[in-house]
């Protein structure tokens, strides 16, 4: 697994999202996801939306994913 693949999966699952993913060891990653879809949602719900785009890869190929989930307004 690599950062670009994770970015592509999140972008496919959350159309219009701006996604940045970092992680060099192939199992631990961090991501910034900026999406209008997060408006009005609590952080846990936002994280679940991102995890849903990755499916069973979470906990498998992706051991850890640190998330920052923001709306465009929050991101500035």
N, C-alpha and C positions, 0 to 999 in steps of 0.2 A: 504494500500500500504506500502511496506517496501523496504529498500535499496537493498536487494538481488533480489527481483522481478524486480526492475528497472535495476539493473546490467544485469540480464538474458535477458531482453527485448532488451537492447542496444547491447549486445553481439550477439544476434540472428540477429539483423538488420544490424550490422556492423561486419561481420565475420572477425576474426583475431584481433579485437580491444582488447586493454587492458583497462579494466574499473574498476574504484574504485568509489563507491557511499557511501555517508554518510548522515545520517539524522535520528534523533531519534523520531521526533514527528508525523511521518506518513503523513505529507503533505509538509514539506519543506526539500529539499534535495540539496546536492551539489555533483557534479560528475567530475572526471577526466577521459577523454576518449582519449586514444592514438591510432591512426590508420593511416596506410599508405594511406587510402582513403582520408585523409584531405590534402594531398600534392597538392600545387598549388591553394588551396581554401582560400578565405577570411574567417575571423571568423564567420560572419553572415551565410555564406553558410555551414560552419561546424556545427554550432548550429542547422540549419534547418535539416541537415542530422540526428542528434541525436534526435531532436523532432519527426522526421518522424518515428523513431523506436518505439516511445511511443504512437503515434496516438492520439486518443481522450482522453487518460488519462491525457494529459497535460491540465491544466486549470480545470480538473475535480478532479480525485483522487489525482493527483499530483498538488498541488497549486503553488509551486515554485521550480525551478530547476536551481541552479547556475552551469554553465558549464565552465570547462577549457578543450579546445580541442586542442590537439597537435599532430604533426607527431612524429614518433619515434626519428627522428633527433633533433627536437625541445626539446623533453623531455630529451634527453641525456641518 
